[in-house]
Amino acid sequence: MNYLKHSLINTRDFLLGTRSYFKNVLLMHGFMLFLLIPLLSSSTKFILRRGQINYISFDNIGEILVHHPWVSLSLLVVLIAIVLAVFFEFTFLLLSVYFIKKQQPIRLMQLLSVTFLQLKKVRIETILFFFFYFFLILPIGGFSFHSDLLSKVKIPAFIVDFIFANRLVIVSSFVLFYVAMIYLGIRVIFALPEMILRDRPFKLAVKESWRLTKKRFFAIIAQFVIITGSTLLLASLGFFLVISAQVLVESFLPDYSLISAVFAMTLLQFILLINIVLSTVAVFYVTIDFMDDEGFLPEIPKWFMMEEHAPTRFSEFMQTTFLVVAIFFGVGVSLYNHNYLTNFNLKTPTTVSHRGVSDSNGVQNSIAALEKTSKEFHPNYIEMDVQLTTDNEFIVYHDFNFKALTGFRQKPEESTLEEALALTVKENGKTARISTFDEYLDVADQLEQPLMVEIKTQKKDVSHLVQTFLDKYEERLIEKGHIIQSLSFQMIEEIKQTAPELKAGYILPFSLVGPPISQADFLTMEYTTLNRNFINAAHSDSKQVYVWTPNDEDTMNRMIFYGVDGIITDQMGLLNKTIRQPDDTITYSDKLVNFVLGVG
């Protein structure tokens, strides 16, 4: 009970102290977001262009390492720079909270100076431990330590779904691993502060943290949970109140709805800013505050030299400069908000039925599901998958092994056509036999149903597959308006070189450096890894963007708000209903909701 009471008191102090660390966090956030990240991103793109490498993905990392040593070395330098930058950010914020806790005034330039001093002391084992430390505290600090540099490092939803789908052993193992990570993360949570504030050697700092947390594990957990939970709750409450107020204005005072929407959007941006500050500094506050409460927060380090206060004239100049910048920033934000709310037109995306199934109405990639979905929902395209057998025939099947859906443990690429056609697929309480692509294509053409054909392969050399596919189907696909896509970058490039009139797209599992340099007509992204910046960049390169697989109305609306050109979904009925909403039904409050959901 004492732990709970103490955590609540600390939470109150943390929230009330926002003003103390607001400036430092904001400056660091601005530096990372507007200077360092664009610099590192531009450097990465420049390195790839000089090495004549068009993209980075899971299927070409090995090739880059083996055949492009200078590119690999340069990318390694960029990676090291990112790690050092995150370590610098971590140290800067830790020291900022530390000096606030010690009630020791420190100017920004001095804080930067002592942070650089700590950076000079970094050893290899410190950086390696920082990696270890960061990913250990990530399960509990994932919404505590917000780093702009690492914001793109996320696991796509389709990978998570694949891991957890009907795999009790894997799920149990993951839960146990997660618990172990939390435990280890808490036990070494004071190691980096000990290394930074006390100049402790690596081994001694870890040993000391292990000793200090022995009887304080649950107390530290409680502080993390309560403080981060309170931060999230307050931000959510703020969003709800602002948007609710806008709804009331639109209902009772419609003539003032635009003015109030601009004001409301400014408030939402301020709440988001406060939330960034709180979520960024929370992990440091918990660590420093707990060390102080338990009596092992070190005194002001010997390496800290107190500087004289800045001259009055200089202070007045800085305050005046800050005020002028704030005024210009406020005017700019207001103009941006007004433009956002008045000049944003939603376009109707192309509709695509994922694997030809809608709301589990049949067996994926089956002719029966194709017919049913096409006649009932009329999608612009039906997405389906083809694979090449050992005797150079194409079958319609998604997985790289027959086992999950048929019980036959063999890969399609290692099977003959006869073996594949003898199998029965079971799904959604229904059964269907595997069909050839010729059979599937005949039915689609009879229905006048365009297809989005995903060509799947596990082989590195795709030239034979591409040539075989184009020899069989190129003219027919172009004539009937079918399009193709693939996870293989090489395949799409070869197809566009050989058959430029055939519309083809590259599927990105994730994006770290933006759209690839490609001849593809469109790019397909998983919805959890997609944002408006990527879409704008792709559009500026004259490429459309398709997204897979939003299956609820909120996510569909968010993707439409982002400006995607097409949506691939398992819920065609819901998608049709969502896109039938006329543009004039989109209110200012709807746009505000989409703004909040779409930030980042």
Solvent accessible surface area in square Angstrom, and as a share of the most:
residue,aa,sasa,rsa
1,M,185,0.82
2,N,123,0.63
3,Y,117,0.44
4,L,79,0.39
5,K,130,0.55
6,H,68,0.30
7,S,2,0.01
8,L,95,0.47
9,I,67,0.34
10,N,6,0.03
11,T,8,0.05
12,R,135,0.49
13,D,57,0.29
14,F,0,0.00
15,L,43,0.22
16,L,136,0.67
17,G,20,0.19
18,T,19,0.11
19,R,219,0.80
20,S,63,0.40
21,Y,5,0.02
22,F,46,0.19
23,K,111,0.47
24,N,19,0.10
25,V,3,0.02
26,L,53,0.26
27,L,80,0.40
28,M,9,0.04
29,H,24,0.11
30,G,20,0.19
31,F,89,0.37
32,M,1,0.00
33,L,72,0.36
34,F,143,0.60
35,L,115,0.57
36,L,30,0.15
37,I,47,0.24
38,P,60,0.38
39,L,113,0.56
40,L,20,0.10
41,S,38,0.25
42,S,65,0.42
43,S,37,0.24
44,T,13,0.07
45,K,80,0.34
46,F,112,0.46
47,I,27,0.13
48,L,9,0.04
49,R,132,0.48
50,R,180,0.66
51,G,16,0.15
52,Q,162,0.72
53,I,13,0.07
54,N,59,0.30
55,Y,27,0.10
56,I,45,0.23
57,S,5,0.03
58,F,117,0.49
59,D,37,0.19
60,N,8,0.04
61,I,80,0.41
62,G,43,0.41
63,E,96,0.43
64,I,9,0.05
65,L,114,0.57
66,V,109,0.63
67,H,125,0.56
68,H,53,0.24
69,P,83,0.52
70,W,196,0.69
71,V,11,0.07
72,S,21,0.14
73,L,91,0.46
74,S,38,0.24
75,L,34,0.17
76,L,87,0.43
77,V,89,0.51
78,V,16,0.09
79,L,92,0.46
80,I,85,0.43
81,A,39,0.30
82,I,42,0.21
83,V,15,0.09
84,L,62,0.31
85,A,13,0.10
86,V,4,0.02
87,F,5,0.02
88,F,20,0.08
89,E,5,0.02
90,F,4,0.02
91,T,1,0.00
92,F,2,0.01
93,L,1,0.00
94,L,1,0.01
95,L,0,0.00
96,S,3,0.02
97,V,4,0.02
98,Y,0,0.00
99,F,1,0.00
100,I,60,0.30
101,K,63,0.27
102,K,51,0.22
103,Q,163,0.72
104,Q,39,0.17
105,P,83,0.52
106,I,42,0.22
107,R,87,0.32
108,L,53,0.26
109,M,124,0.55
110,Q,10,0.05
111,L,1,0.01
112,L,46,0.23
113,S,64,0.41
114,V,10,0.05
115,T,1,0.00
116,F,107,0.45
117,L,62,0.31
118,Q,8,0.04
119,L,45,0.23
120,K,166,0.70
121,K,70,0.30
122,V,35,0.20
123,R,134,0.49
124,I,131,0.67
125,E,71,0.32
126,T,9,0.05
127,I,28,0.14
128,L,114,0.56
129,F,11,0.04
130,F,7,0.03
131,F,84,0.35
132,F,101,0.42
133,Y,3,0.01
134,F,15,0.06
135,F,83,0.35
136,L,3,0.02
137,I,2,0.01
138,L,70,0.35
139,P,30,0.19
140,I,23,0.12
141,G,2,0.02
142,G,43,0.41
143,F,113,0.47
144,S,0,0.00
145,F,8,0.03
146,H,64,0.29
147,S,7,0.05
148,D,14,0.07
149,L,25,0.12
150,L,42,0.21
151,S,63,0.41
152,K,102,0.43
153,V,94,0.54
154,K,105,0.45
155,I,119,0.60
156,P,7,0.04
157,A,23,0.18
158,F,70,0.29
159,I,63,0.32
160,V,52,0.30
161,D,90,0.47
162,F,135,0.56
163,I,57,0.29
164,F,71,0.30
165,A,48,0.37
166,N,155,0.80
167,R,81,0.30
168,L,145,0.72
169,V,118,0.68
170,I,76,0.39
171,V,41,0.24
172,S,49,0.31
173,S,62,0.40
174,F,90,0.37
175,V,77,0.44
176,L,127,0.63
177,F,118,0.49
178,Y,87,0.33
179,V,87,0.50
180,A,46,0.36
181,M,35,0.15
182,I,32,0.16
183,Y,88,0.34
184,L,67,0.33
185,G,0,0.00
186,I,0,0.00
187,R,15,0.06
188,V,8,0.05
189,I,1,0.00
190,F,1,0.00
191,A,0,0.00
192,L,0,0.00
193,P,1,0.01
194,E,0,0.00
195,M,17,0.08
196,I,5,0.03
197,L,5,0.02
198,R,78,0.28
199,D,70,0.36
200,R,62,0.22
201,P,77,0.49
202,F,62,0.26
203,K,165,0.70
204,L,80,0.40
205,A,0,0.00
206,V,36,0.21
207,K,148,0.63
208,E,31,0.14
209,S,0,0.00
210,W,99,0.35
211,R,145,0.53
212,L,8,0.04
213,T,0,0.00
214,K,141,0.60
215,K,172,0.73
216,R,58,0.21
217,F,36,0.15
218,F,154,0.64
219,A,2,0.02
220,I,1,0.01
221,I,38,0.19
222,A,25,0.19
223,Q,2,0.01
224,F,4,0.01
225,V,96,0.55
226,I,30,0.15
227,I,0,0.00
228,T,4,0.03
229,G,33,0.32
230,S,26,0.17
231,T,6,0.03
232,L,109,0.54
233,L,123,0.61
234,L,85,0.43
235,A,8,0.06
236,S,55,0.35
237,L,87,0.43
238,G,15,0.14
239,F,33,0.14
240,F,133,0.55
241,L,101,0.50
242,V,18,0.10
243,I,26,0.13
244,S,35,0.22
245,A,51,0.40
246,Q,3,0.01
247,V,68,0.39
248,L,105,0.52
249,V,34,0.19
250,E,37,0.16
251,S,71,0.46
252,F,152,0.63
253,L,98,0.49
254,P,83,0.53
255,D,133,0.69
256,Y,126,0.48
257,S,13,0.08
258,L,51,0.25
259,I,123,0.62
260,S,26,0.17
261,A,0,0.00
262,V,26,0.15
263,F,131,0.54
264,A,6,0.05
265,M,0,0.00
266,T,51,0.30
267,L,68,0.34
268,L,0,0.00
269,Q,41,0.18
270,F,113,0.47
271,I,33,0.17
272,L,27,0.14
273,L,46,0.23
274,I,42,0.21
275,N,39,0.20
276,I,39,0.20
277,V,1,0.00
278,L,10,0.05
279,S,15,0.10
280,T,6,0.03
281,V,1,0.00
282,A,1,0.01
283,V,3,0.02
284,F,3,0.01
285,Y,18,0.07
286,V,1,0.00
287,T,5,0.03
288,I,1,0.00
289,D,3,0.01
290,F,5,0.02
291,M,0,0.00
292,D,58,0.30
293,D,61,0.32
294,E,68,0.31
295,G,68,0.66
296,F,22,0.09
297,L,14,0.07
298,P,12,0.08
299,E,129,0.58
300,I,59,0.30
301,P,13,0.08
302,K,200,0.85
303,W,44,0.15
304,F,17,0.07
305,M,143,0.64
306,M,107,0.48
307,E,72,0.32
308,E,160,0.72
309,H,138,0.61
310,A,25,0.19
311,P,94,0.59
312,T,96,0.56
313,R,209,0.76
314,F,98,0.41
315,S,40,0.26
316,E,99,0.45
317,F,129,0.54
318,M,94,0.42
319,Q,126,0.56
320,T,79,0.46
321,T,55,0.32
322,F,134,0.56
323,L,107,0.53
324,V,67,0.38
325,V,89,0.51
326,A,46,0.36
327,I,99,0.50
328,F,149,0.62
329,F,140,0.59
330,G,34,0.33
331,V,83,0.47
332,G,36,0.35
333,V,26,0.15
334,S,46,0.30
335,L,122,0.61
336,Y,116,0.44
337,N,0,0.00
338,H,87,0.39
339,N,77,0.39
340,Y,14,0.05
341,L,1,0.00
342,T,55,0.32
343,N,100,0.51
344,F,40,0.17
345,N,134,0.69
346,L,35,0.17
347,K,90,0.38
348,T,102,0.59
349,P,4,0.03
350,T,33,0.19
351,T,7,0.04
352,V,0,0.00
353,S,0,0.00
354,H,27,0.12
355,R,53,0.19
356,G,1,0.01
357,V,14,0.08
358,S,1,0.01
359,D,97,0.50
360,S,64,0.41
361,N,21,0.11
362,G,5,0.05
363,V,5,0.03
364,Q,22,0.10
365,N,7,0.04
366,S,6,0.04
367,I,40,0.20
368,A,68,0.53
369,A,1,0.01
370,L,0,0.00
371,E,62,0.28
372,K,98,0.42
373,T,0,0.00
374,S,8,0.05
375,K,129,0.55
376,E,101,0.45
377,F,36,0.15
378,H,133,0.59
379,P,7,0.04
380,N,76,0.39
381,Y,33,0.13
382,I,0,0.00
383,E,5,0.02
384,M,0,0.00
385,D,0,0.00
386,V,0,0.00
387,Q,0,0.00
388,L,17,0.08
389,T,4,0.02
390,T,77,0.45
391,D,68,0.35
392,N,63,0.32
393,E,54,0.24
394,F,1,0.00
395,I,0,0.00
396,V,3,0.02
397,Y,6,0.02
398,H,40,0.18
399,D,38,0.20
400,F,67,0.28
401,N,51,0.26
402,F,0,0.00
403,K,86,0.36
404,A,85,0.66
405,L,28,0.14
406,T,33,0.19
407,G,51,0.49
408,F,72,0.30
409,R,174,0.63
410,Q,44,0.19
411,K,77,0.33
412,P,1,0.00
413,E,18,0.08
414,E,106,0.47
415,S,0,0.00
416,T,52,0.30
417,L,38,0.19
418,E,142,0.64
419,E,70,0.32
420,A,0,0.00
421,L,55,0.28
422,A,82,0.64
423,L,26,0.13
424,T,62,0.36
425,V,8,0.05
426,K,136,0.57
427,E,44,0.20
428,N,63,0.32
429,G,88,0.85
430,K,86,0.37
431,T,86,0.50
432,A,21,0.16
433,R,126,0.46
434,I,5,0.02
435,S,3,0.02
436,T,18,0.11
437,F,0,0.00
438,D,59,0.31
439,E,60,0.27
440,Y,0,0.00
441,L,0,0.00
442,D,61,0.31
443,V,25,0.14
444,A,0,0.00
445,D,25,0.13
446,Q,143,0.64
447,L,50,0.25
448,E,154,0.69
449,Q,7,0.03
450,P,41,0.26
451,L,0,0.00
452,M,0,0.00
453,V,0,0.00
454,E,14,0.06
455,I,1,0.01
456,K,13,0.06
457,T,23,0.13
458,Q,89,0.40
459,K,124,0.52
460,K,147,0.62
461,D,102,0.53
462,V,2,0.01
463,S,50,0.32
464,H,108,0.48
465,L,11,0.05
466,V,4,0.02
467,Q,88,0.39
468,T,19,0.11
469,F,0,0.00
470,L,6,0.03
471,D,105,0.55
472,K,88,0.37
473,Y,4,0.02
474,E,47,0.21
475,E,147,0.66
476,R,73,0.27
477,L,0,0.00
478,I,60,0.30
479,E,134,0.60
480,K,97,0.41
481,G,38,0.37
482,H,5,0.02
483,I,4,0.02
484,I,0,0.00
485,Q,3,0.02
486,S,1,0.01
487,L,58,0.29
488,S,19,0.12
489,F,12,0.05
490,Q,77,0.34
491,M,0,0.00
492,I,0,0.00
493,E,20,0.09
494,E,40,0.18
495,I,0,0.00
496,K,16,0.07
497,Q,121,0.54
498,T,71,0.41
499,A,1,0.01
500,P,89,0.56
501,E,138,0.62
502,L,1,0.01
503,K,60,0.25
504,A,0,0.00
505,G,0,0.00
506,Y,2,0.01
507,I,8,0.04
508,L,10,0.05
509,P,9,0.06
510,F,61,0.25
511,S,20,0.13
512,L,92,0.46
513,V,28,0.16
514,G,16,0.15
515,P,29,0.19
516,P,9,0.06
517,I,95,0.48
518,S,15,0.10
519,Q,84,0.37
520,A,4,0.03
521,D,46,0.24
522,F,0,0.00
523,L,0,0.00
524,T,1,0.01
525,M,0,0.00
526,E,3,0.01
527,Y,55,0.21
528,T,45,0.26
529,T,25,0.14
530,L,10,0.05
531,N,31,0.16
532,R,64,0.23
533,N,113,0.58
534,F,14,0.06
535,I,1,0.00
536,N,81,0.42
537,A,40,0.31
538,A,0,0.00
539,H,68,0.30
540,S,96,0.62
541,D,72,0.37
542,S,103,0.66
543,K,17,0.07
544,Q,70,0.31
545,V,0,0.00
546,Y,3,0.01
547,V,0,0.00
548,W,37,0.13
549,T,23,0.13
550,P,0,0.00
551,N,59,0.30
552,D,68,0.35
553,E,58,0.26
554,D,98,0.51
555,T,10,0.06
556,M,0,0.00
557,N,41,0.21
558,R,48,0.17
559,M,1,0.00
560,I,16,0.08
561,F,4,0.02
562,Y,17,0.06
563,G,16,0.15
564,V,1,0.01
565,D,20,0.10
566,G,0,0.00
567,I,0,0.00
568,I,2,0.01
569,T,0,0.00
570,D,43,0.22
571,Q,50,0.22
572,M,0,0.00
573,G,30,0.29
574,L,51,0.26
575,L,0,0.00
576,N,24,0.12
577,K,117,0.49
578,T,4,0.02
579,I,39,0.20
580,R,171,0.62
581,Q,69,0.31
582,P,74,0.47
583,D,88,0.46
584,D,125,0.65
585,T,66,0.39
586,I,39,0.20
587,T,58,0.34
588,Y,56,0.21
589,S,9,0.06
590,D,54,0.28
591,K,23,0.10
592,L,0,0.00
593,V,59,0.34
594,N,16,0.08
595,F,25,0.11
596,V,30,0.17
597,L,84,0.42
598,G,12,0.12
599,V,76,0.43
600,G,81,0.78
